[in-house]
Amino acid sequence: LDCPEPLCMTGCPVGINIPTFIKHIEKGEFLQAASTLKETSALPAVCGRVCPQEKQCESQCFYLKKLKKQPVAIGYLERFVADNAPKAPVSEFQSFKVPGSKVGKKVAVVGSGPAGLAFAGDMAKYGYDVTVFEALHEIGGVLKYGIPEFRLPNNVVDREIEGLRALGVQFMADTIVGKTISIDDLQAEGYQAVFVGS
């Protein structure tokens, strides 16, 4: 595609290097394309299905803006890569992101919805020990309980969660922060920061 101005990146809220990931697809390098997605997106298989690309990256596409043509189908390409690259072992798919050394600090994440999972993935990439606390019995929050299965299959969410586990993120279901466990308890257990997802 080789756009002289990759305007699509200005519309991507997580800053995916869209030209690079598409170039890897063009070369048949699906694992490298997935690696490019994972550099800034913790949940590409989810985003490829539910992110409003037509209002974000695709609305800024060079083909649409400058050439008045159909935009590149970035969302479908993201979904394709996220669905096909993980056929490699999760450890191989994710190992490039596991930090060489931990920073020795613990972070608690309250809620396993998209914000909590994305934050957990980012913190794990930076070397923090991350535990996600979920009030319900299944990890995934609104991704599992609020989006219909035909739009976002649970097995896709589970695969993304397994990718986070491969980064070292731990999960505690059936735990209500503020009731089952308090913020003081978390601090006593060595958590230096608490992120509350929405």
N, C-alpha and C positions, 0 to 999 in steps of 0.2 A: 504494500500500500504506500509506504514511504511518503507520507504527507509532509510537505515542507513546514507546516505549522500544526503540530498535534493538538488542536484546540480541545479535543475530547478530554484531555487530562484536566483542563480547567473546570470541567463540569463534574469531575469525580470527587465526591466528598472524602474518600480515603486516599486519594492520590495514586491510584494504580498506574503503573507505567504501561499504558495501553499499547502504544506502538511496539514495545519490546515483547509483550506477551503475544500479540498478534503475529509478529515476525517469527517467534518460536513455533506457532501453529503452522505458519506457511512452510516452515522447514520440517514439519512433522516431529518437532521436539516438544512433546506434550508434557513431559515431566518438568522441563525447563520453563514452559509456559505456566504451569501450575506454581512453580517456585516463584516466578515473577508476581503472580497474583498474591501468593502468601506473604510476600515481603510487606505488604501494607493492608491486606484484607484477611481477617481471621476466619471469615466464613464465606468463601467464594461460591460454594455450591448453593448456599442460601441466597446470597446476593444475586447470583445469576437467575434466580427464580422470582424473587420478590422486590428487588431494588427497582425503582422507577427510572430505568436507563433512558427512556424516551424523554424524560424531563431533565436528565442530568448529562451524562457523557455523550449520549447519542444526539441530544439537542445542540451540542456544541461541535459536532463532527465537521471536519473540514469539507467533506463531500456535500453536506447539507448547507453549511454556511457560505462557502465560497463557490462551489460548483452547482449548487441548487439541485443536487441529486439525492437519492435515498441515502441516509446515513449507514455507516457500517453497523452491522447487527452485533454490537459489542456484548450485550447481555447474553445473547445466544452462544456466542463464542466463549464467554466466561463460564456459562453453564456446561457447555461441551467439555471444556478442559477440566473443570472441577469434577465432572462425572466420570471422566475417562482416565485421567492421570492417576487417581488413587488406586487403580488396579495394581500398581506397584505396591510393595509392602509399605504400610503407614510409616514405619521407621525410616525407610529410604525417602519417602515423599516429604517427610517433615524434618529429617535429621539436620538439614542445612540451617535450620533455625534454632536448634538447641544451643544455648550459649556455652562457650567453653568453660566459664566459671560462674558460679552463683554469687550474687551480691550479699547473701546472708541475711536477707530481710524478708519477712513474711507479710503477705497482703491477703486480706479477706475480701471476698466479693459476695455481696448480698443479692441473690437473684441470678437465675441462669437463663434469662432472656437474652436477646441479641446484644444489648449494651453490656451486660455482665460477661457474656462469653467473649465478646470482642476485646473488652478491657483485660480479661484474664489472659487471653492469647498474647496481647501486646506486652503485658507485664512479664509473662513467662519468657518471651523473646529477650527481654532486658535482663533476665537472670534472677528475677524474684521468685520466691516460693509462694505459689498462689493456691488458695483453696476457695472454691465456689460453694456457697451455702444456699440450698434451695428448699423452700418451705414444702413443696409438693413432693410426691414420691418419684417423679421422673424429671430428669435434667432436660432443660430446653425452654422452659417458660412459655411465653406466647408463641414461640416457634412450634411447640407441640400442642399447646392447649388453645391457641387462638387462630391459627391459620389452618384452613381445611387441608386434609390429607391429599386431595387431588392437586392442590396448588403447591404444597410443600410436603412431600412424603416424609414420614418419620425416619425412615432409614437414611435419608439424606442428612437430617439433623444429627442422627446417631453417628454417622461417619465424620461429621465435622467435630463432634464432641470427642470421638476417638483420636482425631488429629490433635486436639488440645491436650488430651491425656498423654500423647506421645511427646508433647512439649514439657510435660511434668505437672500440668494442672491437676489438682485433686478436686473431687466433688463429694459433697455431703448432702444427700437428699433428706427429706423429712426433718429439716432443721429450720426452725423459725427464729431468726435473729431478733432479739427483743423479747422472746418468750422461752424458747427451748434453750437458747444461749444468749447472754447479754453482751453488749459492747465491752463492758468491763471484763467479762470472761475471756473474750477474744484478746484483749490487751494483756491479760494475765497469761495467756497461752503464747504470747510473743508476737502477736500481729501488730505491726507498726502503723498500718493504714487499713481503712475499711472503705470500700467503694460500694455505693448502693446503686444498683442498676435500676432502669425505669422500664 
